[in-house]
Each structure stands twice: as structure tokens, then as C-alpha cells.
Amino acid sequence: MASGGDSKAYPGPAVPLTRAVIWLAGVKFLAHVTTARHYPLHRDELYYIVCGRHPAWGYPDHPPLTPWLARLSEQLFGLDPLGLRLWPALAGAAVVLLTGWLAARWGGGRPAQVLAAAAVLLAPIYLVSGSLLQTVGLDQLCWVGSAALLAGVQGGGPRWRLLLVGLLLGVGIWAKLTALAWCFGLLAGVLTTRDRSLLRSRWSWAGVLAATACAVPIVLWQVRHGWPVLEFMAGSRANEGVTPWAFLLLQIGMSGPVVGTALLVTGFVFLLRDEAGRPWRSLGVAILVVWLVFLFTGGKPYYAGPTYPLLMAGGAVLAERLLARGRTRFKRIGITALVVLQLAAVPFFLPVIPPGRLGAVVDKLPNDDWVNMFGWQEVAAQLAAVHATLTPAEQEGLRVLAPNYGIAGAVDVYGGDLGLPQAVSGHNGYALWETSPDLDPLLAVGYDATLAREYYAEVRELGTVAGTPLGPGDEAGQPILYCRGLKVPPGHLWALMRHYE
């Protein structure tokens, strides 16, 4: 069926996009670019760099897109944090722009567009995701971008854009597997609203095929490796289980107290109950389904973050209409007060606090991302110093055994120039890069000496990981052991070390 049909039943674009939204997107980009070098690389960024050096269609804990971009950044810019964080800065700016565009598409004037874009700009979860190369920022862009494309079709745009919706959903699957929940939500939204007429278009099925084609290599990789993602998900739920009530409460902090939270609520009202939001009801249903899926399957609270721009766009359109009934003076005072309140939280979610002062407020920070950016170079330097104390015979064939990808990433990214051998670890992606590594001798970090003596004839304690005021978090104080003379088959010990969480 060609692009025609009942597309005229949907309203066209109501108002043009205001330039202020473009400026806000530019502010978002500049805020992240100018602070990109303020703090060193995060433990996750170190891990993605190493994953990029082991290119594959999958890893136990994430799909391949983020490691691919990390590898490209390393090739172009070396280990410059700015080069690595350019991608999330661009993604964040694009999300702000798309949020304002959605508000315009849904009938919002300049105030609604600016309010929606500013709410996303200042939302704590988006300040953090735009500052670090992680799977989250790319995931957010794919969700919002696919929704914007679908809204364009609903607004009377050509249906060939449904192919682009499918392609962007496929890229979203490459970014983070939670995109599958968004695919499920969109399907539920289309089937339960008048948008099911879109399924009669050949472009819808072309989009489905495009998304499926993107997912196939990832699924095949999981099959070949025994579905490690399932074990990873089980481990994550066991370690970070969140009750449904806590899931909802945490949305308040991540979206931004008062302004962000209010727009989430009004966004649900606009997309699910308001008559003006009726043409976009399928997106409201999709968001509701996704929230319910995460709510009752133990999903992490930030999984709902990619839906914020859609809710904030709809909420701003409804808020604009409601506020139009009040007095202008009171509205200006109220809005100014709310914006100031939101701005006051920015230093806690953007890396602007001087590192020298960060230690004094670290216990008051609402997230641990900034703490997880410090101490890794020091860990690599300390291990290199310990390694240098060993005799040439003791260094022969030595590997550094790390309990997690944080220490392993620090060793592999920073340790090469310091004379350290490559790390070996049983944690997540590291567990699959070597099927039967040589575990004798080892410079083991973070393992109990008494337990190590059950497996090695010689175990010497060479010190502990030195902490700094900011890092490396739980790794500080962990023992550093020299282990030699393995008493069991390497495969047996390796099986005990492997874990996904």
C-alpha cells in the first residue's frame, strides 16, 4: 500500500520550530564539550575502549555500538577524553533539538518548545549521559529519534519514513538491548490505537525487516556464546534489585525535582487522556507499556530515561495551555523560580566541581559516576611499581589478574606504557576473550590470600591498592598478591573466576 490512505486524518505540523530550541541544543553541546576534559576517564569508558580493541557483534553486558565508537575515537584522538565524549555530547544536543521539535509537532508554541527543550537540557539523567561515553546516551537518541520519525508520519508525513523508524530502532538495539522493550512498546501502541492502519503500509514491514536485520548478528553472537546476556541480566537484578515503588521515586530525581517530574506527569496526561494528544496516543501507550515492563521485571530506574523527552514535550504543550489561563506576572515569577531551582542542581550532575574540592562533597553527591572517574591511573602506576620489584624470572609470563573490568581496563589502557603485562579477568567481556588463559604466574589484585593459597604453591602479599580521596572506590585496600605454582588445572580455576554482572 502506498503512502496515502488515512494519513489526512492526522494533523499536520502546527507551528514552526523556534530558534531558541536550536540555541538550547547548542548550549547542551558546548556544556559537555567544555567540561569533557575536566575529569579523567570513567571505569566504564576504560572498559569500552578495551572492548573496542576486541571488536565483536556483542558482549555479555552490552551490544557493539559503544565499543565501536570508542575504537574510532581512540584511532582519531587517542585517549583524549574530549574525543571519546564527543559522541554523547552530540547525541545529547540532538535529543534536546528533537524534544523541541516534538513539542512543535504536537501543537506547542514557543513557550512549550523552550520549556520542553530546557527541561531535557537540565534533567539530571541527561546531564550525566551527555558527559560520559556509555550505552545510555546513544540509547536515548535512538528512542527519541524513532519517536520523532513516527510522529512525523502521524502528522501526515510520507510513510517511507517508517523504514527509517525501523533502521533507527535497529541501531538502538546495537546501542542497548533495552531498545527491544521500546520496540515492544511501539508495537503495543500501534496495535491498540488507530495507528494500526500504518501496518497496512509496505513501509512498516520494510522497517520491521530493517530492525530485524540489525538484530540478527547480535542474536547469532549470543547463541554462539551461550546467551551470556541472560546470566548478566540475572546477576544485575540480584545485585541491584529495585522495588516498583523505588523505581517510581527515583524518576523524580533523574528527571529533575518539580519541573521535570511535573512534565512527566502532564506528559502522560497529554498523550493518554488529553484530546489534543489523541493523534499521538500510540506513543503514550508505548511509553506506558515500557514503564510497566521495567517496573515489574526489576529494570534499573534509568531504563525509563529515554521516554523523558517525549513526556516532557507533551507535558509542556499541556502546561502551555493551562498556564495561558493564569496571570502573566504570577506565571513569570513561578517559572523563573522553578528554572533557578533546576539550575541549582546542575553542578551535581555536570563535571564542573574542581577535582580538588570534589572529595569534600563526594558523600553528598546523588550519583557515583564522578567518583568512578578517579584513581584508575594511580592503580595502574602502583601495579607497575609493584611489578618492577619482581625479578626477571618472576616477571616471565606474568599476567595481571583483575577481579573486575575497572581494574582490568586501567591495566590495559594505562599500563602498557608503564611496562605492565595485559590484564586477565573473568568479569563480563574479559571472560570471553580468552578461553583458557595461562594463570601461572599472576599478579592478582583483589583476591583473598588464604583462598589463593588453596590454588597456588607460592603466594606473597606485596601490598594493597592505595586509595585516593576520590577513588578507586571499592577497589581501595584490596590486596596485591604474587601467585606462582598452580596446583589445579588452569581451566578449573578459570571456570571459578568467570562471572557476568
HUQUICOR-V659239 format. One record per residue. PSI is psi as a letter, one per 30 degrees, with the letter a starting at -180 (* if undefined). OMEGA is omega in whole degrees, 0 to 359 (* if undefined). Layout:
BEGIN
psi: (PSI | PSI)
omega: (OMEGA | OMEGA)
END
This chain:
BEGIN
psi: (k | l | j | c | b | g | f | f | f | k | k | a | k | e | l | l | k | k | f | e | e | e | e | e | e | e | e | e | e | e | e | e | e | f | g | e | g | e | l | a | k | l | e | e | e | e | e | e | e | e | e | f | f | i | k | l | g | l | l | e | f | l | a | f | e | e | e | e | e | e | e | e | e | e | e | e | g | b | g | k | e | e | e | e | g | e | e | f | e | e | e | e | e | e | e | e | e | e | e | e | e | e | e | e | e | g | g | k | a | e | e | e | e | e | e | e | e | e | e | e | e | f | k | e | e | f | e | e | f | f | f | k | j | l | f | e | e | e | e | e | e | e | e | e | e | e | e | e | e | e | e | e | e | f | g | g | l | k | f | f | f | f | e | e | e | e | e | e | e | e | e | e | e | f | e | k | f | f | f | e | e | e | e | e | e | e | e | e | e | e | f | g | l | f | f | f | f | f | f | f | k | f | f | e | f | e | e | e | e | e | e | e | e | e | f | e | e | e | e | e | e | e | e | f | g | g | h | f | e | e | e | e | e | e | e | e | e | e | f | h | k | k | l | e | e | e | e | e | e | f | f | e | e | e | f | j | k | d | e | e | e | e | e | e | e | f | e | e | e | e | f | f | e | k | e | f | g | e | f | g | e | e | e | e | e | e | e | e | e | e | e | e | e | e | e | g | g | g | k | k | e | f | f | f | e | f | f | e | e | e | e | e | e | e | e | e | e | e | e | e | e | e | f | f | f | l | k | e | e | e | e | e | e | e | e | e | e | e | e | e | e | e | e | f | f | e | f | f | f | k | i | f | k | k | e | f | f | e | e | f | g | e | f | f | k | f | l | g | e | e | e | g | f | l | f | e | e | e | e | e | e | e | e | e | e | e | e | f | f | l | l | e | e | f | f | j | g | k | l | j | j | k | f | l | f | e | e | e | e | e | e | e | e | f | f | e | f | g | g | k | l | l | l | k | l | g | k | b | e | f | f | f | f | k | e | i | l | j | g | j | l | k | j | k | k | g | k | k | e | e | e | e | f | f | f | k | e | k | j | k | k | g | a | l | k | k | l | l | f | f | l | h | b | f | f | k | f | k | l | j | k | k | k | k | i | k | f | l | k | e | e | e | e | e | e | f | f | k | k | j | *)
omega: (183 | 181 | 178 | 173 | 187 | 180 | 180 | 178 | 182 | 181 | 175 | 179 | 185 | 184 | 177 | 178 | 180 | 180 | 181 | 178 | 178 | 177 | 179 | 176 | 177 | 177 | 178 | 181 | 182 | 180 | 181 | 180 | 183 | 178 | 187 | 182 | 185 | 179 | 179 | 185 | 177 | 179 | 178 | 179 | 175 | 180 | 180 | 176 | 180 | 176 | 178 | 175 | 175 | 186 | 180 | 178 | 178 | 176 | 182 | 189 | 179 | 174 | 193 | 192 | 182 | 175 | 177 | 179 | 176 | 178 | 178 | 179 | 179 | 179 | 184 | 190 | 185 | 181 | 179 | 179 | 180 | 179 | 181 | 186 | 176 | 182 | 179 | 177 | 178 | 180 | 180 | 178 | 179 | 179 | 177 | 180 | 181 | 178 | 177 | 179 | 178 | 178 | 177 | 180 | 183 | 172 | 181 | 176 | 182 | 179 | 180 | 181 | 181 | 180 | 181 | 181 | 180 | 179 | 177 | 178 | 186 | 180 | 182 | 182 | 180 | 173 | 181 | 184 | 178 | 184 | 186 | 173 | 175 | 180 | 190 | 184 | 179 | 177 | 180 | 181 | 182 | 178 | 184 | 179 | 179 | 178 | 179 | 177 | 179 | 178 | 176 | 177 | 178 | 180 | 178 | 179 | 181 | 186 | 176 | 177 | 176 | 174 | 178 | 175 | 179 | 179 | 181 | 174 | 177 | 176 | 177 | 176 | 175 | 182 | 183 | 186 | 174 | 175 | 177 | 176 | 178 | 176 | 179 | 179 | 179 | 178 | 178 | 180 | 180 | 184 | 185 | 179 | 180 | 176 | 178 | 175 | 179 | 181 | 176 | 179 | 178 | 180 | 175 | 182 | 173 | 177 | 177 | 179 | 180 | 179 | 179 | 179 | 178 | 183 | 187 | 181 | 178 | 178 | 180 | 178 | 179 | 179 | 182 | 184 | 175 | 178 | 178 | 180 | 180 | 177 | 178 | 180 | 178 | 178 | 180 | 179 | 181 | 184 | 187 | 180 | 182 | 178 | 178 | 179 | 178 | 177 | 181 | 181 | 182 | 176 | 180 | 181 | 184 | 180 | 182 | 180 | 176 | 186 | 183 | 182 | 179 | 180 | 175 | 181 | 180 | 176 | 176 | 179 | 181 | 187 | 184 | 186 | 186 | 181 | 180 | 179 | 184 | 180 | 183 | 186 | 182 | 177 | 176 | 177 | 180 | 180 | 179 | 179 | 180 | 179 | 180 | 178 | 180 | 183 | 188 | 175 | 179 | 178 | 178 | 185 | 183 | 177 | 181 | 185 | 181 | 178 | 183 | 182 | 179 | 179 | 181 | 176 | 179 | 180 | 179 | 178 | 179 | 180 | 179 | 180 | 180 | 182 | 180 | 182 | 183 | 178 | 186 | 183 | 181 | 179 | 181 | 179 | 181 | 181 | 179 | 180 | 181 | 179 | 178 | 178 | 180 | 180 | 182 | 181 | 186 | 182 | 180 | 185 | 174 | 185 | 182 | 179 | 180 | 181 | 181 | 180 | 185 | 181 | 182 | 183 | 187 | 181 | 181 | 182 | 181 | 177 | 184 | 183 | 182 | 179 | 182 | 177 | 185 | 173 | 186 | 175 | 179 | 177 | 180 | 180 | 180 | 179 | 177 | 178 | 177 | 180 | 181 | 179 | 181 | 178 | 177 | 179 | 180 | 179 | 183 | 178 | 185 | 171 | 175 | 179 | 182 | 181 | 182 | 184 | 177 | 179 | 180 | 179 | 178 | 179 | 185 | 182 | 184 | 190 | 183 | 180 | 181 | 178 | 179 | 172 | 180 | 180 | 170 | 182 | 177 | 187 | 174 | 185 | 180 | 183 | 184 | 184 | 177 | 183 | 180 | 183 | 175 | 185 | 181 | 4 | 181 | 164 | 189 | 181 | 174 | 180 | 182 | 183 | 180 | 178 | 181 | 181 | 174 | 185 | 182 | 180 | 180 | 177 | 179 | 176 | 184 | 179 | 177 | 179 | 181 | 178 | 173 | 178 | 183 | 186 | 5 | 172 | 184 | 182 | 180 | 180 | 179 | 182 | 173 | 187 | 168 | 184 | 180 | 178 | 181 | 185 | 179 | 176 | 181 | 181 | 179 | 180 | 181 | 179 | 179 | 184 | 185 | 178 | 178 | 177 | *)
END
